[in-house]
Amino acid sequence: MAGVISTPVAGAERPSAVGARDLARATATRQRRGSRFKIWAGSVCTALVVLPVALASLLPLPEANAQDLSERRLPPLSAGHLLGTDQLGRDLLSRILHGGQVSLSVGVLAVLVSGLIGIVAGAAAGFFGGWVDALVSRFLEAQLALPLLMMLLLVVALFGPSVTVITCVIAVAQWPEVARLTRSLVLVEREKPYVAAARVLGLRGWQILTRHIVPNVVRPVSLVVLLLLAQAVLLESALSFLGAGPQRPFATWGRIISDGQAYITTSWWLVTLPGLVIALLVVGVNLLGDGLRDRTRRRKGAGA
């Protein structure tokens, strides 16, 4: 009947006051889109550098150290030389790609070693505490108080600028950041109920640490190690630019820039193009690491 007022049935769904436009403007949605863009852009930038460097030996490129004085300082897009040649007639693209193999190898090995040292030291300090924590913390404070580049130059001057020495020096320089993060995460994890349950079951301290706590903190720590890759490449390039990097015949990115700085006003590509490659890799790694870190934080927030 027309005069009867209908009442809502219990359990019936009501239309939501939040529309699709409101959801699109939500902070969580914008953060999700931002993390996706960072991961996508970082992956593209990193792949544009890493893939050609990894495949440099398979690409039809001239010999990186082959000199031809009749083709000195040819500009980019010259015949047979996509990025031009340097002051000795060597193909710049070949030198950048082969030099990237040295720079990336040093960077990857350095972050792996620093990550391993940092995880072991930070986990031990956070879990056992006491004198272990005090010893690790004093080492951290002492190293962080030293000027980084000056310390690297001093060690390289004492032990020689070999690839092994530079890799170890960069690894030792970077482990405090990994150790501090690992220590803070372990301090949180050791107070959780599953650790107390493991103690009740009779597991020893090092068993709890290696089997339960470390696997739970490896993922966020690995993101920091990924971000340290960009710093390691920059440190290696800085040492090579200053003449303390791997010596010839290794054509590292820093040495290529150092050799071409005398011609920067007449042959800009000798410095600009290697610098752009370094910048592209650093930006790509940082975007990728930031995007993965944002996604991890969002998942933790949703799980909480």
N, C-alpha and C positions, 0 to 999 in steps of 0.2 A: 504494500500500500504506500501511497505517496507521503502520508504523514508519519510513517515509521522511520525513525533514525537508526541507521545500521551501526552496530557496535563492532569494533575490530575483534576478530576471532583470536583467541589466545594462541600464541605460537606462530602467528602469521608474520611474514617478513615485511618490514617497513623499508621504504626507499631510503637509501643513505643520503645524508646531507652533504657528503664529501663527493664531489664530482671528479671526473677524469682530469680536468684542468688543475684542481687542487692537488691531486696526487702527483701530477707532473711537476708542480712547483715545490713539492715537499723537499725538505733538506736531505732526507735519505735517498730520494730519487736522484737529486743533483749530485750527491756524493757517489752514488753508484755509476752514474754516467761519467763523472769525472775520473773515477778509477778505471773504467773501461777505456776511456780515451787515453789515459796515461799508459796503460798496458799496451794498447794498440800502437800508439805513436812511439813508445820506447822500444817495442819489439821491432818495428820497421827501421828506426834509426840504427839500432844495434846490429840488425841483420845486414843493413847496407854497408857496414864496415867489416863485420866479422866474417861473413860469407866470402867476399872477394879475397880477404886476407888468408882465410883457410884454404882457398882454392888457387892461391897465387902460383903454386908450382905446376898446376894443370892448365892454366890459362896461356894462350899464345902471346906471351910477352917477351920482349928482349931481355937479355941478361942484365941483372940489376947493377952489376959492376962493370959492364962493358962500356968503354970510353970511346968517343968519336969526336975529336976536337973540331971537326968540320961542321958539326951540328950542335954547337954550344948554344945554350939558352934559347932554344926554339920555343915559341909561345904555345899555349894549349891549342889543340885541334890541328896541329901540324901533321903532315903526312907521316904516318907510321908512329906518331907519338901523340896519344890522346891528351895527355896533360903536359906536353912539352918535354924539354930536357933541362938538365942542370948546367952548371958552369963547366963541367967536363964532358958534356955531350951524352950523359947517361939518361936513360928513359926515366922520367919522374914517376910515372904510374907504377912501373915495376919496382922502383926503390921504395915507394910508399907501401905497397902491398907486402913486399918481402921484409921491409923494416917493421911493418906491423906484426909480423910473425914473432919477431924478437920482443917487441914491446908488450904484446898481448901474452906471450908465454911467461915473461917475467911477472906481469900483473896477475895472471891467473895462479901461478905457483905461489906468489907472495900472499895472496888472500887465502889460499888453501892452508898454507902453513900458519899464517896469523890466526885464521879461524880455529884451527886445531889447538894452538897454544892458548888462545883466549877462552875457548870452551872448557878445556881441562883446568886451567888456572881459576877461572871464574866459578865453575861448578864446585871445585874443591873449597874455595874460599866461602862461597855462600852456604854450602851444606855443612861443612865441619866447623866453621867459625874458629874462634880461639886464635892460637898462634898462626894457624894457616891463613886465616882471613887477614890478620895483622901483617904477615909477611907479604902476601900478594898485594894488599892495599898500599904498603909502603913502596913496593916496586912500581905500582901504577902511578903514584904521586910523584916519585922521583923522575920517571920517564916523561910524564906529562909536563913537568916543569922545565924540561930541556927544549930549546928551539929545534924543531923537527929537521929542517933542512940542514942546519949547521951540524947536527948530530950525524946525519947521513953522510955529509961530505967528509967529516972527520973519520968515520969508520971506513969509508971507501979509500981515503988517503992512506990509512994504516994497512989495509989488507988487499988493496988493489981493485981496479974496476972490472972485475970479471962478472959474468952473468950470475954465477952462483953466489958471489958475495953480495951483489946488488939485490938479488931475490931475497936472501936472508936478512939483509938490512931493512928492506921495506917491510918484510914480514914482522920483524921485531918492532918496527916503528908503529905498526897498526894493531898489534894484539891488545893494547889497553882498552880500545873501544869495544872490542868483542868481549873482553873479560868483564868489564863493568856491566854491560847489559846482561851477560850470563849470570853474574853474581846476583843482580837484582831479581831476575826471574826465578832463580833457584831459592832465594830467600822467601819468595811467595809460595813456591811449590812445596817446600819442605814442611809447611804448616798445614797442609791440606790433609783431609782424613785418610786418603789412600796411603800416605806415608806412615801414619800411625798404625794402620792395619797391617802394612808390610812389616813393621817392627814387631807387632804382636805375633805374626806368623814366623818370626825367627830369622828374617833376612838381615844380613849385615849391612853396615852403612854404605860400603862401596857397592854392594849389590843393589841396594835401593837407588843409589845415585845413578848407576850405569843402566839399570834395567827399566826404571820407572821415571825418574826425574829428567835426566838428560834427553830422552826421546820427546818429552813434552815441551822442552825449551829450544830444541834444535830449529824448528821452523821459523820462529821470529828472529832467532840469531842469524840464520842463513840469509834472511833479507838484508841484515846489516852487512854481512860479508859481501853480498852482491853489490851494495852501494860502495863498499870499500874498493871494488875493482876499478871504478873510475878514478879514485884517489891514487891507487897504485900506479895506474898508467900515467897519471899526471906527474907523480914523483919520479918515475923512471924517465919520463921525457925531460923533466927539469934537470935531473942529474946528467943526462946525455947532452942537453943544451949547454951545460956548464963544463963539459968535457970530462965528467966523472962517471959516465955511463959505460956500457959495453964498448970496447974499442973496436977499431976496424979489423976485419971486413964487415962487422955487423952494421947495417944501415938502419938505425933506430929512428923513430920519428923526431926525437929531440935533436939528434945529430944532423938530420936532413935540414931542419930549420936553422940550426947553428951554422951549417955550411952555406946556406943561402942568404943569411942576414946581410952580408956585405953587398948584395945585389938587389936589395928590397926596393930601391928607387927606380931601377931599370928593368928588373925581372921579378915582378911582384908575385908570380905564381910559385916561385921557389920556397917562399915562406907561407903564403896565404893558403895554398891547397893542402899541405900537410897539417897546418893549424886547423883548417876546417874539418879534416878527418878526425883529429883528436877531439875537437868540440862536438862533432856529431856523435862520436862514441860516448863521451861523457854525458851529454844530454840524454841520449838513449838509455844508458844504464840507470841514470838517476830517475827518469820518468818510469821506467819499468819497475825499479825498486819501490818508488813511492806508490805506484798503482797497486802492486802486490801487498804492500804494507797497509794501505787503506782498505783493501778487500779483507785482509786478515782481521783488522780491527773491527770492521763491520760485522763479520761473522761471529767474533767473540761477543760483541754487543748484543747480537740477536740471540746467541746461545744463553747469555746471562738473563 
